Amino acid sequence: MTNSTPFESQPSEPAGEDPGPVCVMVFNASDPSGAGGLAADITAIASVGAHPLPVVTGAYARDTAEVFDHFAFDEDAVAEQARGILEDVPVQVIKVGFVGSPEAISTIAEIAADYPDVPVVAYMPALSWWDEGAADLYEDAFRELMLPQTTVLAGNHSTLWRWLLPEWDSERSPSARDLAKAAADMGVPYTLVTGLPLPDQFVENALATPQAVLASEKFERFDAVFSGAGDTLSAALAALVAGGTDLPAAAVEALAYLDRCLDGGFRPGMGNVVPDRLFWAQPGSEERDDEVDDDRGGDAFELPAPDTKH
């Protein structure tokens, strides 16, 4: 079954009740470095105003420079976490990151199929750190089981190229639409491709279907190696869609948010730079926001005024 859920449909709330933030269920691994995984999902989703419902699918053994290993949860443990909360809380969007095993993919795809009205944002990370055989089995299962349930597939250009178009033989690199067509053949309506190379140290990020590019943003390439950018972007996109933003606008806003996160990135250890997903909460952020707005003509990501009830 293909997930072609319209993004405009949101569950109605009983009259007179404050619904609170919209809820996004995320399937991902625990990342002790805080760079990616559930740490990225939780902070990004909360940062753009939604409530995360994190389902732990396993755990990385890693530092800020590299992944050493991954320990996958049993698929029954994944299913019990997810189904327990799905029976209690209305979920507007499901976000799927790295879930560790073909068995977990099968379980999550089955859960997504049971909730066909809930859009799925799926992120495929680079798996070069993993054993090649295990990575191939994972990617095959994701292609066959998860993509037919996916509404938006997100990934880096080189990762999606190697995975979706391994036999590409043209002299030019595949475009966002080429990758979207390969994903659409597996049932995915929309594909968000990051890191499309452009001249002069720029990259393009594009939301595409096989027929058209629906939204695109060009950014200058950062002179740093980041961990967790893909999880940050896909989680922010899921949260914005959950809040009712139409998909092209949500993609543009999520990319602007990621750009600010990377711009404020920091190095907590001796390895890679981590996106600052709470850049707006740092001391002096108002002064920095004014400077960025002046430099970028007011196009920077804007956050609503704080409205906590604590």
N, C-alpha and C positions, 0 to 999 in steps of 0.2 A: 504493500500500500504506500502510495506517495503522499508525503505531507505537503499539501498546497494550501495550508490554512491562511485565510486572509488576515492581515495584521490589524485590520480595523476592528475586528470583533473582540470585545472585552466582556468578561462576565459582569452582569449587573449586580449592584449591591442593594440590600434592603433599604427602603426609604427611612431616613432619620438616623442611620448609623454612619459613623465615621469609618470609612474603609481602611484608613491608614495607608502606608506605602504598598505599592504593588509587589508581588512576590515572584522571585525567579529561582527555580530549582537548578542547582549546578552539580554535575557529576565530574569529579576531578580528584587528583591525588594530593595528599598533603605534602607541602614543600617546606622543609625546615629552614631554607634560606629566606623565605618570604618573597622570593622573586616572582614565582609563578604559581601554578596549581591553585588550590583552594584559597591560599592567602591573597593571590591576585584577584580571584573572582570576588571574594567577600569585600575587599576594600574598594574595588572598582564599582561593584553594584551598589554598595552603600553610598559611595561618593556621588553617584549621579541620581540618588534619591529613591532606590528600590530596596526591598528587604531580601537578603540572600537566604536560601534554604540549602545549605551545603551537604551533599552526600559524599562521604569519603569512600573512594574506590581503591585506595592503596596509599603507599608512602614512598617518596624518593629518599635515597641516601645520597646526599649531594652537599656541596658548598656553593659559594657564589660564582665559582669558575666552571664547574662541570658536574655532571650527573655520574655517580659511581654505580648505582643500582636502583632497582625499583622492586617493591614488594606488593604484590596485588592482593586485594581482599577476595575472599570467596564470593562468588556471584550471589549466593543466598544472603550474605550480609549486606551486599549492595541493594538487593531487592527489598529486604525488610526495612532498611532505612528509608528508601524512597516511597514505598507504598504506604508506610505508616503515616508519613506527613501528607501525602497526596490525598489520603482519606480524610484529613483534618483541615487542610488549608487550600484555598483556591490558588492555583499556580497560573500565572499569565504566560510565562515563557520557560522553556527548558534549555539550559546551556550545557553542552557536553564538551569536556576537554579530554585530557589523556586519562583513560580509565584502566589501562594496564594489562588487559587480557582479552582474547576473543570471547571468552565466556561472559565477561562483564559487558562487552559490546552487545552480545545477544540478549542479555537480560535488559539492558537499557533500551534497546530497540523495541523489545516486547512491551516495555512500560510505555514508551512513546506511542506505540500503535494503539494502546488502550486509551490514550487521551488524544484523539486525532484533532481536536479543536485547539490544542496548545502548540504554538509554533516551536520549532527546535532550531537553535543556533549551535552548530557543531564546528569545533576548531581542530584542525589537524596540525600538530607541531612537527618540527624536524625530529627524527628519531635516530640520528647518526650516532648517538651515544650508546645505543642499544645493540644487542647481538643481532646480526643481520637476519638470521632465520626467524627470530622472535618478532622483529620489526615487520618482516614480510607477512607473517601470519596475521599480525595485528592490522596491518593496512588492508589486507585482503578481506578480513572480517568487517572492518569499518566500511569498506566499499560496498560489500554485498548486503550487509545487514543494517548499518546505520544511515548510509546515504539515502536509501529510499524513504526514511522517516525524517530527513533533514529539510528544513525550510531555507536556511542560509548556511552555506559552507564558507568558513573563513580560513585563510592560510597564506603563507608567504609564497610569492611567485615561484621560486626555485623548488620549494617543497611540493607544491601542487603540480608543477610541471613534471617532476620526476615520478610522482605517484600516479597522476591521472593520464599523462601522455608520455609513457616511457619509450614509445617508439616514434616520437616526433622526429621527423627527418628534414624539416624545412631549414633553410639557412637563417631565417629570422626566428626569434624566440616567440613562443605562443603568446597571444594577447589575452587580455582578461576575458574577452568573448570566447576565445578558443577553449580556455579552461572552463568557462561557464558551460560551454556545450558538452564537454566531457563529463562534467558533473551532472548536467541535465539528463544525459543518457542513463544515469543511475537514479534519476528521480528528483534531483535537487533544483528547485525553481530559481534560486539566486546564489551567486558566488561573490564573496568579497576577497579580492586579491590585493595583497600588500607587496611593496618592494619591487614593483615593475621598474626596471632600470630606464633612466632617462639620461641625456647628456648633461655635462656640467655638474656632476655630483648631486643630481636631483633624483627622486624616486616618485612614482605615481602609485596611488592606491585607488582601486576602482571596484565599485559594486556593479555587477554585470549579469545579464541573461545572455543566452545564445544570440538574441536578436539585437541587443542594445546595451550600451553602458549607461546605467541609470544615475550614477553619481561618481565623481572622481575628484581627488584632491592631490596636488603636487606639493611635496615637501623637500627641503634641503636635507641631504643625508647627514646624519649626526656622525661626528668623529669619535665614536665610542661603540663598544660591544655591550648590548643590553641583554638581560634575561627577563622573560616574563612579558614582553611587549604583546605577543599574540593573545595570551590569556586576558590581558588587560583590555585590549580592543574588543574581543568577542564578548567579554562579560559586560562591558559598557554598552555595546550594541544591544545585547539581550535586555538589559535593564531599560534602555530608552524605548525599545519596541514595546516592552511590557507596560510602560507608562503611557502608551498611546501615540507615540511619535511615528509618523509614516516611515517606511523603510528607507527610502533615499535620504530623507532628512536625518534619520537616526544614524545612518552610515557617516554622513558628513560630520554630525555632532560628535560621534564616537571617535572619529579620526582626529578632530580638533582636540578632544579630551586627551587622547593618546599623545598628541604632539606636545601638549602642556606637561603631561607626565614625564615624557622623555626629556623635555627641556629642563625640568627640575630634578632629573635623575641624580641619584647619589650612589656612592660606592661604600656599602656597609662593611665589606671585608677586603680581601686582597684580590678578588676576582672581578666579575663583570659589574656593570652599572645596573641598578634596579630602578624602574620607573617610580616616581613619587606620585602615587595615586591620590594622595591627600595634599597635593601642593597648595591648595587653597586654604588649608588649615595651619600652614606654617607661619611662625612669627614674621611680620613684615610682608605678608603676602599681598596686602592691599596696595602697598607701594609698588611691588613688582607687577601686579596686575595692571596698574596705571601705566607703567612703563611699557609693558607688552602691548596693551591696547593702542598706545601711541605709535609703536613700531609697526603694528600689523593692521592699522586702520580700523580697529574696533571689531575684528573678526575672531578674536580669541574666544575660547570656550567660556561661557557665562554660567554661573551657578545661581540657583534661587537663594533668596535670603534664608538664613537659618530659621526653622520653625519647629523646634523640639518641644515636647510636652513634658520633659523631665523636670 
